[in-house]
Amino acid sequence: MDIGVIINCENTGKISGNGKIGGIVGVLTGEAWTDVYTIEVSNCINIGSVENISTRTGGIVGEIGAIYKDMTIEFKNVYNTTNLAIGIVGYIDYSTYNSPTYKFYFENVYDCNDVHLTKNNVVTYEGEIFKKTEDEMRTQDFIDNTINKYIKENDLESQGWRLWTLGEDKYPKLF
């Protein structure tokens, strides 16, 4: 099994274009029908702006495309304040839903948008994405009692996960 990990990432800048654009990742995808993958997006925050004339735009991932069998995509300790029509994942390719063994998993994920993922109004996943306002997420209390608490309770510092602190701009940043 192949495992891809994106960890300890933060975007505070402006990302713009005409394509598949996300605050952390543009596109996540598998390569062939026989691939067995786990892709983990962990301890990542997007507070920057994401602007795109395409509909495949997300605060964390622009598109999850052409996922094949035995694909797991995990979002752990992820935070997005970019105000978009769709917050965490902008678009999920149709072939993703034809796969019998796909799995989306969300753990300790926060977003300021009303819609977190979309695919023709059909979304299935395990876990929960918590909706918080941008003001709620811009406090040290929020950082300590959600983001850093998750890292400490799961002993993830020993696995290379970094803690967060409130920056001068009142947004979380890697410590």
Long-range contacts (C-beta under 8 A, 24 or more apart in sequence): 1-36, 1-37, 1-38, 1-70, 2-35, 2-36, 2-37, 2-38, 3-37, 3-38, 3-39, 3-40, 4-37, 4-38, 4-39, 4-40, 5-39, 5-40, 5-42, 6-39, 6-40, 6-41, 6-42, 6-44, 7-40, 7-42, 7-43, 7-44, 7-160, 7-161, 8-42, 8-43, 8-44, 8-160, 8-161, 8-162, 8-174, 9-43, 9-44, 9-45, 10-44, 10-45, 10-46, 10-47, 10-172, 10-173, 10-174, 11-45, 11-46, 11-47, 11-48, 12-47, 12-48, 12-171, 12-173, 13-48, 13-49, 14-48, 14-49, 14-51, 15-48, 15-49, 15-50, 15-51, 16-49, 16-50, 16-51, 16-52, 17-51, 17-52, 18-52, 18-53, 18-54, 19-52, 19-54, 19-56, 19-62, 20-54, 20-56, 20-57, 20-62, 20-63, 20-65, 20-90, 20-91, 21-50, 21-52, 21-54, 21-56, 21-57, 21-58, 21-62, 21-90, 22-46, 22-50, 22-57, 22-58, 22-59, 22-60, 22-61, 22-62, 22-63, 22-89, 22-90, 23-48, 23-50, 23-58, 23-59, 23-60, 23-80, 23-82, 24-60, 24-61, 25-60, 25-61, 25-62, 26-61, 26-62, 26-63, 27-61, 27-62, 27-63, 27-64, 27-65, 28-61, 28-63, 28-64, 28-65, 28-67, 28-73, 29-64, 29-65, 29-66, 29-67, 29-93, 30-66, 30-67, 30-68, 30-71, 31-68, 32-68, 33-68, 33-69, 34-68, 34-69, 35-68, 35-69, 35-70, 35-71, 36-69, 36-70, 36-71, 37-70, 37-71, 37-72, 38-71, 38-72, 38-73, 38-74, 39-71, 39-72, 39-73, 39-74, 40-73, 40-74, 40-75, 40-76, 41-73, 41-74, 41-75, 41-76, 41-78, 42-74, 42-75, 42-76, 42-77, 42-78, 42-161, 43-76, 43-77, 43-78, 43-151, 43-156, 43-161, 43-162, 44-77, 44-78, 44-79, 45-78, 45-79, 45-80, 45-164, 45-171, 45-172, 45-173, 46-79, 46-80, 46-81, 46-82, 47-79, 47-80, 47-81, 47-82, 47-171, 47-172, 48-82, 49-82, 50-82, 50-84, 55-90, 55-91, 56-90, 56-91, 57-84, 57-86, 57-90, 58-84, 58-86, 58-87, 58-88, 58-89, 58-90, 58-91, 58-117, 59-84, 59-86, 59-87, 59-88, 59-111, 59-113, 60-87, 60-88, 60-89, 61-88, 61-89, 61-90, 62-90, 62-91, 63-89, 63-90, 63-91, 63-92, 63-93, 64-89, 64-91, 64-92, 64-93, 64-96, 65-91, 65-93, 65-95, 65-96, 66-93, 66-95, 66-96, 67-93, 67-95, 67-96, 67-99, 67-102, 68-95, 68-99, 69-99, 69-100, 69-101, 69-102, 70-101, 71-96, 71-99, 71-101, 71-102, 71-103, 72-102, 72-103, 72-104, 72-105, 73-102, 73-103, 73-104, 73-105, 74-105, 74-106, 74-107, 75-104, 75-105, 75-106, 75-107, 75-109, 75-127, 76-106, 76-107, 76-108, 76-109, 76-150, 77-107, 77-108, 77-109, 77-147, 77-150, 77-151, 77-156, 77-161, 78-106, 78-108, 78-109, 78-110, 79-109, 79-110, 79-111, 79-137, 79-147, 79-172, 80-110, 80-111, 80-112, 80-113, 81-112, 81-134, 81-137, 81-138, 81-171, 82-112, 83-112, 83-113, 83-134, 84-113, 85-113, 85-115, 86-113, 86-115, 86-116, 86-117, 86-118, 87-111, 87-112, 87-113, 87-115, 87-116, 87-117, 87-129, 88-113, 88-116, 88-117, 88-129, 89-116, 89-117, 89-118, 90-118, 91-118, 91-119, 92-117, 92-118, 92-119, 92-123, 93-119, 94-119, 94-120, 97-122, 107-150, 108-146, 108-147, 108-150, 110-137, 110-146, 112-137, 137-172, 138-166, 138-170, 138-171, 139-166, 139-170, 140-165, 140-166, 143-172, 147-172
